[in-house]
Amino acid sequence: MEIKIIDNIYYINNKLITELDTLVIDFISVLDKYNIKYVIISGYVAILFGRSRNSEDVDLFIEKINYNTFEKIWIELCNDFECIIEDNMKDAFYEYLNQGLPLRFSKKCTFIPNMEIKTPKDELDIWSLRNRKEIRLNNNHKIYISPLELQIAYKLYLSSEKDIEDAKHLYNRFKNKLDNKLLNYFVKELKVTIKFRKYLL
Amino acid sequence: MTDLPKVNLKELKKQKELNFKQRLEFIDKYSDWLDKTPNKKWSKQQKAMIDINKPLKLSSPAGKYNIKKKD
């Protein structure tokens, strides 16, 4: 696997694009069009870096937006996607997104995979949005992901077998490139030191 | 109901732990392979694995089956 990190940007070239990548790229192109800040936080991060598994959803935080902006992205998304949680635009905004509840969008006439969007709830979420990392996929697509140090520690915190495997995969990939101070901070704060030593080292 | 197997939870737990340990070992092996494999090659395998589950189109919008919060 060849990943170059230049000026804090991760470059992945010559990757064959999967259906899951296409879902992500198509969805975030709408967010980009309206300059909506987002960060992908899910297992998709591990998959993007080569993990050998699929996913039924891709989780992302978007910054808080007003109804007018939401209306624009909703209309644009409806060309290719549908919201499988709520089909009424006003309810989707006021009863879900604005209340901190997630919305799921899938490609038309499909349930899975889907994009699960929510707004940041706590300091960790906000930090991950503010400190998101840029990926350049095939020199063409820009994708923003959560910093790997947080991603690894958080996966250990979630602690299902799948999450621990994701954490191990990411740690194996980047162990020489991580900010160890930052990683240690999150490992300590999330109280996953024992799991970190047991599974990752 | 006759001849039903006895469930040995202690043994199952041991097997589950062993299985997880083996999966983590696989991730290390896979990681070694990724290290020396060009992006085009590993992503070809990943694409084959992911795209085999290409989403099946429903006959009507999935939203038709919405389970709303208020329901």
Interface residues (C-beta under 8 A of the other chain):
Chain A: M1 E2 I12 N13 N14 K15 L16 I17 T18 E19 L20 I47 G50 S52 R53 N54 E82 C83 I84 I85 E86 D87 D91 E95 Y96 L101 S106 K107 K108 C109 T110 F111 I112 P113 E161 I164 E165 K168 H169 N172 R173 Y199
Chain B: F20 R23 L24 I27 D28 Y30 S31 L34 D35 T37 P38 N39 K40 W42 S43 K44 Q45 Q46 K47 M49 I50 D51 N53 K54 P55 L56 K57 L58 S59 S60 P61 A62 G63 Y65 N66 I67 K68 K69 K70
